[in-house]
Amino acid sequence: MTLPETVDEDQEVKAQYKDGILHLTLQKKEDLKLKPAKKVKVFYI
């Protein structure tokens, strides 16, 4: 399986298998985690 570049391969990977479905939990790299949303002013004319 190929992982996206955003996955931090050095962090712990969690896996759970239930009812024939494999769930993987992967951590994102710190520098790519969600950044605060930017505010955009909208003017109505």
Secondary structure as GFF3:
##gff-version 3
##sequence-region A 1 45
A	DSSP	beta_strand	14	18	.	.	.	ID=ss1
A	DSSP	beta_strand	21	25	.	.	.	ID=ss2
A	DSSP	three_ten_helix	30	32	.	.	.	ID=ss3
###
